[in-house]
Amino acid sequence: MERWDRAGRCAAYGAALALTPYLLIKTSWVIGSLLGLLPVGAGFTPSGWVLLNTVTIGMAATGIALALALARPWGMRLPGRPVAFVAWVGSGFLVAVLPYSVLSTLLDPGSGPGGGGDDDPSMPGWEAALVQAGFVGMGLGLAVALPAYLRRRWPERFAGRLGDGCPGNGCPGHGSRASVPWTAVLAAVVGLAWLYWAAGGTLAVDHPAERTTGGSLLTGLGALWALAGSAAALALARARPAHLPRSLPLALGWLGSGSLFAWSGWKLPVTLFAALAHPAGVALPENPAAAALLHVAAVAAGAGMLRMLVSTRRHQAS
């Protein structure tokens, strides 16, 4: 078994193991609240609390099953596209969690694991730390396990280097400005706009006072993944640098496009709701129209990049 394959399987097992405490905690909350042994979360009715946590139990169980599918032999017998799509979306959500968890703790200690957990009787500090560690472990595990699974399932797409089979200075049709894919351009535009906001830019920011350290950090991490996905798409389209292993831009492309699609696919309806319903006490820092436009562009770029990645084939020498 290749070293990369072994690393991917270990990462998948680690992801499943990391999320198991979260599953057990949520299960204990449901059972405890039904038996009257544990308090109901603030602002929830007993039925709403049970329903919410039952849904999260299902999500955690799905995440653990997904991680095991990326490691176990039976995962290779499952339909490839649904497994890859679910893992793509899941890893897209979680790849920002690890750096966010570390950096937010350094920049704002109160936002780290267990920060504020003692204020909620249903979430003591030690449980908050386990929950945070579970998401961090799942995100890190999927970031390694997903590319390894894809490489194991479709090895011909990951083997070799970008320039393989390309005579001269590049493949026919590559290396020119006309070959730059629209997905790379759109992802770069989105990434640069988010990076500008994360750095404190005020253009199209209606409520600067609503900015938080955590929100700016997440925006910046999303920007970096968008730019990484853009660079990966550009490298694959132009087959340059020719000596670069094909697996590297493919892995970055999968993770970057998943981050674009997942986060903006979730934030877009939230942004539209805030803009149209004007809920009390909710004000987005950025202009809703500008934020929604960027989220639409991000979803389109992520989906387009995925289509490009799944159709990628090695260039064969003629």
Buried (B, 14 or more C-beta within 10 A) or exposed (E): EEEBBEBBBBBBBBBBBBBBBBBBBBBBBBEBBEEEEBEBBEEBEEEEBBEBBBEBBEBBBEBBEBBBBBBBEEBEEEEBEEBBBBBBBBBBBBBBBBBBBEBBBEEBEEBBBBBEBEEEEBBEBEBBBBBBBBBBBBBBBBBBBBBBBBBBBBEEBBEBBBBBBBEEEBBEEBBEEEBBBEBBBBBBBBBEBBBBBBEEEEEBBBEEEEBEEBBBBBBBBBBBBBBBBBBBBBBBBBBBEBEBEBBBBBBBBBBBBBBBBBBBBBBBEBBBEBBEEEEEEEEBBBBBEBBBBBBBBBBBBBBBBBEBBBEBEBBEEE
